[in-house]
Amino acid sequence: MDAAQPPEPTNELSFEAALARLEEIVRLLERGEAPLDQSIELYQEGDRLKRHCEARLKAAQARIEQIAFGADGKPAGVTPFDGS
């Protein structure tokens, strides 16, 4: 995706696509070659993407927390996800 190309609406991006675009924005900003106005726009887009990724991760964590299996491999209830 070109920095000058209009971004795809954030809520339509997969987690992976949003993360890839966020990484691209970080690289562009770190190079420091973009004019100030474009840097501000990139930063704002990056902030939206960061919030989108956080929301997608939180939703995935909530789904994981709902799954717990007993020794027989059958669903046995809800177990919190500890992230380790």
Buried (B, 14 or more C-beta within 10 A) or exposed (E): EEBEEEBEEBEEBEBEBBBBBBEBBEEBBEEEEBEEEBBEBBEEBBEBBBEBBEBBEEEEEEEEEEEEEEEEEEEEEEEEEEEE
